[in-house]
Each structure stands twice: as structure tokens, then as C-alpha cells.
Amino acid sequence: MSKLIPVEQFKTVVEHTPLISIDLIAMYQDKVLLGKRVNKPAFGFYFTTGGVVRKNESFKDAQKRIAKVELSISLNKDLKFLGVFEHFYDDSIFDGVSTHYVNHGYLLELEKELDDIPKDQHSEYKWFTIEELIQSDEVHKYVKDYFKNLNLKAGENK
């Protein structure tokens, strides 16, 4: 497991390089689990769970870590890769610094609805139908892109 770099060094990384990240698009039946972001970027919007891939961490290990930390679940299956997406934000966790993610989207088909989900990254969670999330002003445009650009639908992804 890689160790985290000091905050000031991470600020330099965010300021000068794209970050490699993973989004887990968690679905159960015909609904998508989204959380309301408590941090920048995308503060206040409903968004997927996800995180940055750490140095010397494989994508599979990053998926497992993110699922455990953000959803309190243990991954025991391969996830469907949806593609690479670029996310550009005018802000970040650091004042005056923009963020550029090279984001890898993965479909996580759940076997049941989750409860008692950690609230470190999201203040609340909500299940959306695809139509609801596309129509909602509270759902971030980058989340909507997974469904608009890929025509992602529950049950058709196996």
C-alpha cells in the first residue's frame, strides 16, 4: 500500500498535473446511488463514489479501497469498465487551484440497496432512477455523462 504524500506536495500535484481517478457507478436494479459531495470539487452536487489512484496502487486495488472506504463494502468481483472521461473543475480542495481528473468509470452492480454508508465524502445518499438523475439540477453534469454518452442502463451491462 502506498503512503500519502504531505498536503503541500499534493497541492503542487493538483496544481500542475492531471489526477488519475476512479468513479464507481453503483447501481441496484434500475437505480443509481449518488451522494451529496461535502468537498470541492463538485461541492453540494450529487455524485458517484470515487477517488484518486495512489502511486504504486493497481486499479483493482484502488477499486477495492474506494469501495471499502466510501461504501463500506468488500469487492469480490471484477467491475465493468465504462471508459475514460476527463473532468475539469475551476476549484479543488485547495483555494485558487483548479482540478483536472483523468477519470476511469466502472459499473458496480450491487446485490442489494446499501445502508449505513460512511459520510466522510458525501453528507447524504439518494437512489435515483436514470431519468431522475438526468433531469435533476442537483446531480453533477459529469455523472449525467455516464448515462447520456454511454446509454448506460441497469440490467444491460453483464
SULPESUL-V31501 format. One record per residue. N is the residue number from 0. RES is the residue in one letter. PHI is phi in whole degrees, 0 to 359 (NA if undefined). PSI is psi in degrees with one decimal (none if undefined). NEAR is the number of other C-alpha atoms within 12 Angstrom. Layout:
n,res,phi,psi,near
N,RES,PHI,PSI,NEAR
N,RES,PHI,PSI,NEAR
//
This chain:
n,res,phi,psi,near
0,M,NA,138.5,12
1,S,276,151.4,13
2,K,267,153.7,10
3,L,283,144.2,15
4,I,276,156.5,13
5,P,302,151.0,10
6,V,306,-45.9,12
7,E,297,-37.2,13
8,Q,292,-39.5,14
9,F,295,-38.4,23
10,K,302,-42.4,22
11,T,297,-41.1,20
12,V,298,-50.0,22
13,V,299,-38.5,29
14,E,291,-29.9,24
15,H,241,-7.9,15
16,T,220,156.0,18
17,P,288,150.3,24
18,L,258,136.4,30
19,I,273,126.9,29
20,S,220,168.8,32
21,I,231,134.0,39
22,D,250,135.0,42
23,L,256,111.6,43
24,I,270,94.8,44
25,A,275,121.5,46
26,M,232,144.0,34
27,Y,228,120.7,24
28,Q,53,-115.5,22
29,D,254,19.7,25
30,K,236,153.2,29
31,V,244,133.2,41
32,L,271,121.8,40
33,L,231,148.0,42
34,G,243,148.0,38
35,K,278,116.8,29
36,R,297,135.8,29
37,V,256,-6.9,22
38,N,236,159.3,22
39,K,280,150.8,23
40,P,282,171.5,31
41,A,67,23.5,30
42,F,306,132.7,23
43,G,84,-8.5,22
44,F,265,152.1,30
45,Y,285,134.1,36
46,F,213,163.9,43
47,T,288,166.2,44
48,T,280,152.0,43
49,G,175,-177.4,37
50,G,182,175.0,31
51,V,279,141.7,30
52,V,280,129.6,30
53,R,273,156.9,24
54,K,305,133.4,18
55,N,66,18.9,13
56,E,252,126.9,20
57,S,289,161.5,18
58,F,299,-40.1,28
59,K,298,-43.9,24
60,D,293,-38.0,26
61,A,296,-41.8,31
62,Q,301,-46.0,40
63,K,298,-44.5,30
64,R,297,-47.1,29
65,I,296,-42.4,34
66,A,298,-40.3,34
67,K,290,-49.0,21
68,V,290,-43.1,22
69,E,267,-25.0,35
70,L,239,-6.9,34
71,S,60,36.8,19
72,I,235,154.8,25
73,S,259,124.7,19
74,L,280,132.5,24
75,N,226,23.1,17
76,K,211,159.6,18
77,D,285,144.9,17
78,L,259,151.1,29
79,K,282,123.3,23
80,F,282,128.3,26
81,L,258,-18.4,26
82,G,134,178.7,23
83,V,254,133.8,21
84,F,229,145.2,26
85,E,258,131.4,23
86,H,241,122.3,30
87,F,244,128.6,22
88,Y,233,146.4,26
89,D,281,-11.5,20
90,D,231,179.1,21
91,S,199,-172.1,27
92,I,291,-11.8,24
93,F,251,132.2,22
94,D,300,133.8,15
95,G,76,11.0,16
96,V,239,129.1,22
97,S,276,168.7,26
98,T,231,139.3,33
99,H,231,116.0,25
100,Y,254,137.7,33
101,V,258,98.3,23
102,N,260,135.0,32
103,H,252,115.3,31
104,G,269,136.7,36
105,Y,227,136.2,36
106,L,275,126.0,37
107,L,246,101.2,40
108,E,273,115.3,31
109,L,275,154.4,27
110,E,268,-11.6,17
111,K,200,164.0,17
112,E,291,141.6,22
113,L,268,147.8,24
114,D,225,170.3,16
115,D,54,50.5,13
116,I,273,137.3,24
117,P,303,148.5,22
118,K,244,31.4,21
119,D,288,-41.4,18
120,Q,257,-21.0,31
121,H,225,133.1,29
122,S,283,-28.1,22
123,E,206,160.4,25
124,Y,236,150.9,32
125,K,213,142.9,28
126,W,267,127.2,29
127,F,242,140.9,31
128,T,286,163.1,25
129,I,298,-42.3,30
130,E,299,-43.0,20
131,E,298,-43.5,21
132,L,289,-34.6,32
133,I,296,-38.4,25
134,Q,278,-19.9,17
135,S,282,133.9,19
136,D,283,-12.9,15
137,E,274,-12.5,24
138,V,265,130.6,35
139,H,294,145.9,28
140,K,301,-32.3,24
141,Y,292,-30.3,30
142,V,292,-43.6,40
143,K,300,-32.9,31
144,D,301,-33.8,26
145,Y,301,-35.1,36
146,F,267,-33.2,28
147,K,286,-47.8,17
148,N,282,-27.5,17
149,L,253,-4.9,21
150,N,50,41.5,16
151,L,290,129.0,32
152,K,223,144.6,26
153,A,297,142.9,25
154,G,83,-7.7,17
155,E,249,17.8,14
156,N,245,13.8,20
157,K,270,none,14
//
